[in-house]
């Protein structure tokens, strides 16, 4: 008998869009798209702490963007990025 673990993937309960506002601080706006407002607020707090003073061309931004993405994945949050340029 084999023991196979299956990972259940559920639909995100919360959606968030991270928008780059431009070179003048604050650089970022975190918008809740759907889901519980308390979850959006907690995610916004953590995301702003990581991105607050970083423009998208900063090397630290790339590392912190990955951290924000992993955080969204862990919390089952649908994450969209709007950097003002096509990716």
Beta strands, then each sheet from edge to edge (+ up, - down):
strand 1: 14-20
strand 2: 28-34
strand 3: 77-82
sheet 1: 2+ 1- 3-
end
